Amino acid sequence: MIYGYARVSTKTQIGGTSLEDQSEKIRETYPGVNEIISEQYSGAKERPKFNELLARLSAGDTLVVTKLDRFCRTTKEGLEYIDLLLNKGVKIHIL
């Protein structure tokens, strides 16, 4: 399965980073994406939909995000998530 993840911190994101913009970029790159999970949450807080997605992903799945900062708060955290997912057999594509 191919999953997209789109996140915004506020309702008024700068151009190119709205949920719609992120979803469009994901669908352009992966027209066969099975599901795009969208969430409006600050990166500094818990992201319930993201956590649910992490639990659902399994070997052979692909996770697509538009930018690293939509996926994590820091590069270190991003690398930890990438290690976790790669160890589960999940591919990660950061556009």
N, C-alpha and C positions, 0 to 999 in steps of 0.2 A: 504494500500500500504506500501511496505517496501522500504525505500530509504537509500542509503549509501552516505556518504560524505567523500571524500578524498581530502586533501590539502597538498601542498608543498610550501615552501617559495622560494626555488631556484630550478633551473634545476638540480643541483647536490646535492640531498639530501643524507644523510648517509644511508648505507644499511638498508633495512627493512622499510624505510619510504617513498620510492618512490610512485608515484601515482599507479603504477602497483602492488607494494607490498601491499599497503593499500587495493586496490580493490580486490586482491586475498584473503586477510584475511577476508574481508567482505563477499565475495561469498562462502568461505569455511564454514563460520558460518551460513550464510543465503543463501542457494542455490537458493531460490525463490525470491531473491531481485528483485524488479521491475526496479530500476534505480540507478545507482551510479553517483553522480555529482562530477566531478573532477575539481580542481581549483589550479592554480599556483598564489598565492598571499601571500605576507607577512602578518602575523597575525596582524601587526600593522596598516595595511591599510584597506580600505573598501574591503569587499569580496562580489562582486556583485552576484555571483552564489549562495553563501551561503544565502545571504539576500533574493534572489528569492525563494530558497528552503524553508526558514522559512515562507514566505508568503503563499506558496503552501500547506504546511503540515496542515492536519486537523485531527479531532478526529478519532481515530482508526488507524492512520498511525504509523509507527515505523521509527525512525531515528537511523542509525547505523554508528558509527565512530570507528576507531581503537584505538585512544588514546585521552585523554582529551585535549592535546595540539594541536591536529588537529582541534578541535572543538572551542577552545577559546584561548584567550591570558593569562588569569589569572583564578585562581580557582573561584574568586568572580564573574567574568564575566560568567564562565561556570554555576555556580549556578543560575545566573539570567536567562540564556537561558533555563536551565532545568526547572525552575519555570514557565517561559513563555510557554514552550511546554507542560508541564504537565497540566497547566491550560487550554490549548487547547484540551487536551485529547490525546496528542501524547506521545508515549512511546519512551524512549531514551535508547540505548544500547551502552555503551562505552566498547569495547572489552579489 
